[in-house]
Every structure is written in C-alpha cells, then in structure tokens.
Amino acid sequence: MTSLCDIVPAGVITGDNVVKLFDHARENGYAIPAVNCTSSSTANACLESARKANSPIIIQVSNGGGAFLCGKGLKFADSAVVGS
C-alpha cells in the first residue's frame, strides 16, 4: 500500500490533492471523518487528534459555526460565509 504522505502533502489540501486523497481512501477501504466544528477550540482539538492518529480529517463549518468563528465584528448578512 502506498503511503498517503507519498500522494498528498501534509496540511490543508485543495483541488487535485483532495481527489487523490479520496481515491486513496476508496482504493484502500477507509473512511475520512468529517467533523462539524462550532469553534476554533473544537477545530484545534480535531486537528490535534488527527495528527496523533496520523489520519486525514475533514473540518466542516456550518453557517452558524462560521458566524461564531467570524465574531460579532462583522455586521453584514453574509458574515457566516466569511467565517466558513
């Protein structure tokens, strides 16, 4: 089995690297957890756990979570999108 680190770089990935990650998971029969994070502390806890497990993870942020992460400083209607 090819190591995941040989396929995609560590850290945040986008575009073609996401496709490579999903293909690797499908070919090797494992799932990638997606965690809905409601604050920066829950996101940090999830990232720390994934690092300790040497496992990929998907961080999800809802509109409400995005608005919370963004803070009350933004007063426009789409502020949740900025936080997400």
C-alpha positions as CSV (number, residue, x, y, z in Angstrom):
1,M,0.0,0.0,0.0
2,T,1.3,3.4,-1.0
3,S,1.7,5.8,2.0
4,L,-0.7,8.7,2.0
5,C,2.3,11.1,2.5
6,D,3.7,9.9,-0.8
7,I,0.5,11.0,-2.5
8,V,-0.5,14.3,-0.9
9,P,1.4,16.9,1.2
10,A,0.7,17.2,4.9
11,G,-1.6,20.1,5.9
12,V,-4.5,21.7,4.2
13,I,-5.1,20.3,0.7
14,T,-7.2,21.5,-2.2
15,G,-8.2,20.7,-5.7
16,D,-6.4,17.7,-7.3
17,N,-4.9,16.7,-4.0
18,V,-8.4,16.2,-2.5
19,V,-9.3,13.9,-5.4
20,K,-6.1,12.0,-4.8
21,L,-6.9,11.7,-1.1
22,F,-10.4,10.4,-1.8
23,D,-9.1,7.9,-4.4
24,H,-6.5,6.6,-1.9
25,A,-9.2,6.2,0.7
26,R,-11.6,4.4,-1.7
27,E,-8.8,2.1,-3.1
28,N,-7.6,1.2,0.5
29,G,-11.0,0.8,2.1
30,Y,-11.0,3.5,4.7
31,A,-13.3,6.5,5.5
32,I,-12.2,10.0,6.2
33,P,-14.2,11.5,9.2
34,A,-15.9,14.9,8.7
35,V,-16.3,16.8,11.9
36,N,-18.7,19.8,12.3
37,C,-16.7,22.3,14.3
38,T,-18.5,25.0,16.1
39,S,-15.5,26.9,17.4
40,S,-11.8,27.3,16.9
41,S,-11.1,25.2,20.0
42,T,-13.1,22.2,18.6
43,A,-11.3,22.6,15.3
44,N,-7.9,22.6,17.0
45,A,-8.9,19.5,19.1
46,C,-9.9,17.6,15.9
47,L,-6.7,18.6,14.1
48,E,-4.6,17.5,17.1
49,S,-6.4,14.2,17.3
50,A,-6.0,13.6,13.6
51,R,-2.3,14.4,13.9
52,K,-1.9,12.0,16.8
53,A,-3.7,9.3,14.8
54,N,-1.7,10.1,11.6
55,S,-5.0,10.3,9.8
56,P,-6.7,12.7,7.4
57,I,-9.8,14.6,8.6
58,I,-12.4,16.9,7.1
59,I,-13.3,20.0,9.1
60,Q,-16.9,21.1,8.4
61,V,-18.2,24.5,9.5
62,S,-22.0,25.3,9.4
63,N,-23.3,28.8,8.7
64,G,-23.9,29.2,12.5
65,G,-20.4,28.0,13.3
66,G,-19.0,30.3,10.6
67,A,-20.8,33.3,12.1
68,F,-19.5,32.4,15.5
69,L,-15.9,32.0,14.3
70,C,-16.2,35.2,12.4
71,G,-17.2,37.1,15.5
72,K,-19.7,39.9,16.1
73,G,-17.4,42.5,14.5
74,L,-18.9,41.9,11.0
75,K,-22.3,43.4,10.7
76,F,-23.4,42.2,7.2
77,A,-25.8,39.4,6.4
78,D,-23.3,37.1,4.7
79,S,-20.8,37.2,7.6
80,A,-21.2,33.5,8.2
81,V,-19.7,32.8,4.8
82,V,-16.6,34.7,5.7
83,G,-16.1,32.6,8.8
84,S,-16.8,29.4,6.9
